[in-house]
């Protein structure tokens, strides 16, 4: 949910905040590609019959990825290294530009003979979703977006 979307001319000075992340997205003949400054690329498409991720699927990957890469070290730091940690994200379109509630379902294998592992995992996973995962918190609370056009 976006609270504000403002169109800004990129030549306006003083508008660019310090950014921790920078990616580019480009149309190609066979779909689209996203690139980061470290050289990684991800091809994506528009959905439908394409085997490539759609932008909505990439949003779901970002949500799940952010949660599990944050949960993993925090549970391990507390001495409860999970034997398996995976997540499935599901949502449906409720309108052409809206998603239903996103459901994140964890698939974990707890360490054997560790009576506290389930409690620790549950506490950490909830805390990560509510406060530590930037993707989760950006989806829960509106995040302003400036759209900068070259005109």
Beta strands, then each sheet from edge to edge (+ up, - down):
strand 1: 5-9
strand 2: 23-28
strand 3: 31-36
strand 4: 41-45
strand 5: 53-54
strand 6: 84-90
strand 7: 93-95
strand 8: 98-99
strand 9: 103-109
strand 10: 145-149
sheet 1: 1+ 10+
sheet 2: 2+ 3- 4+ 5+
sheet 3: 6+ 9-
sheet 4: 7+ 8-
end
